Amino acid sequence: MGKTKMMLLSALLATSSVAFAAPQGGIEKYEIQEFVADFTKFKPGDTVPPMYLTEEYNIKQWQARNLPAPDAGSHWTYMGGNYVLITDTEGKILKIYDGEIFYHR
């Protein structure tokens, strides 16, 4: 009887750890094509409001948020719960990732 209980407990623990494992896969699944921030719909190619070009909105620790390195002449900012890659000079949107990318492992 003890051996059967141990086997059942082992099986239960094994299946429960699989159920709570983080989803596998690349970050591509977090890329989105449009979002709403500041009561405005944005998509790649649009220009963000000037405040997102300020140093206060520049995300320097992009690695900690699971974001890819910004291209030269661009930086990550946070708008409406999303991470947005914009050009440094014009604020043109290059790429958008859902904020859930922060939890990607």
C-alpha angles and dihedrals in degrees: 000000000000093000092051092051091050092051092049092048091049091050091048093050092047094052094044093054090052091051092055097042116119114257114265125226141079130302092255089092089067095056112109132187101216142011142172123244130157089009090298132108114233133190136170110296094032121115119240123224113275094253090071089061092062124102091248091067097041110111107215097171095062092145091063088056093051092246123145118250112279116249118250109283094024140085141190122255134175120241130167094342093311135103111237127192109213136175114260096231108035103020092234112167112243102168139359130206127187111248089243088080085084088074096046113124 
